[in-house]
Amino acid sequence: MLEKIKSDVDKKPVIVAVMHAYAPEPAKNLMGRLIRELNCRDIWLTEFSPLMGYACGTGTLGIAYIAAES
């Protein structure tokens, strides 16, 4: 997933959201890796909605991103 993001945004600044389903520590670890490996202009950590948590299952992590305007 990280390699896909890197190829999409190249070295441009990126805005990222890390989402999790009842997995705050793995999400924080993923967030740290994204900060180290991407040019994050802004990054958020949030929980999935209860419906997404139910549909995806406990422990699911997700990333949403968009290249920021320079």
Secondary structure, DSSP 8 states (H G I E B T S, - for coil): -HHHHHHHHTTS-EEEEEEESS-HHHHHHHHHHHHHHS-EEEEEEEE--HHHHHHH-TT-EEEEEEE---
